[in-house]
C-alpha cells in the first residue's frame, strides 16, 4: 500500500509541476547561466515546501476524518474545486513569455551566484510562498481517503506520500534542467505545455464526476 501511495503521489506531483512556474523557470535560468549542479540545488530547496505543505495537508485531512460531519462537507466541497481546477487548466493561457518570466528572477538568482548552498534558500523562497501547494494536496488527499489502498493512516503512509510529493517535483525540475542543458535554445521544444494543461484539466473534471457519483 505504501509503495502504491508513493507511486501515485509521485506521478501527480510530477504532472502537477509541469507548467512553468517561478521554481521551474529559476532552475532553467540557473542551468543556462551557471550549470546543472547549481540548478539542482535550487530544485532541492524548492521541494522542501512540498514536504512542509504535504505534512500540513495530511494533518488537515486526518482532522476532517475524525470529525465525520465536517469531512462529509469537505467531500462535497471537493467537487466544485476539482471542476474549477479542471476548467482553469483547459482555458489556461500564458500571460508572459518564458523569457520575460525568467528575466523577473535575475535578482533572485544573484543570491546563489557564488555558493552552491546559497542556491537552496533561493529555491525554498520561490516555492514557500506558493499559495496553491497546501490546498492542492488537501484536495488530492481527500480523494485518497475514498480508496482503501490510498488511505493515509500510519507513519509509513505519511512518509510515502511526502516522499512521492517531493521526489516527483524534484524529478520534474531535474528534467527541465537536463532539457535546458542539452537544448539551450529550445527549452520547451519537446514539451507541449498546452497539451499537458488539457490532460490535467480533463483529469480534474473526471475526478469531480467520479466524486459526485461516489457521494450520491
Helices and strands as residue ranges (DSSP letters): H 2-16, H 22-33, H 36-66, H 68-91, H 98-103, H 106-109, G 110-112, H 118-128, H 132-144, G 148-150, H 155-182, H 193-215
